[in-house]
Amino acid sequence: MSFSRGPKQPIPEVETNVWSCTSDDCAGWMRESFSFNKEPECPLCQSSMEREVRVLPELQD
């Protein structure tokens, strides 16, 4: 039995608002839509975070 997956559909990328860690030693970030706080702390190092825009794969609901 063999499985053919065929060509994969490319996932469209879109500009996405994210929170990015301000610490130089941390690469933490999260999508703004996944944050529960108005101004979240980094979940990895607890530093402050700032808004930025990244081009990321679009999430499907």
C-alpha positions, 0 to 999 in steps of 0.5 A, a space after each residue: 500500500 502506498 500513499 501519494 500526497 501530491 503537491 502541497 498547497 502553499 500557505 498564504 503569508 500575511 502581515 500579522 500584528 505580534 508582540 515581540 520581546 524587548 530583551 536582547 537575549 530572548 527571541 520570544 514573540 506571540 501573535 497579538 490575537 493570542 494575547 489575553 493582556 493589553 500589554 503582555 509580558 514575555 512568557 519565556 523571560 517575563 521582559 516587556 514586549 512591544 508591538 511589531 508586524 511580521 509576515 507569517 503564515 495565515 492561520 485557518 479557523 
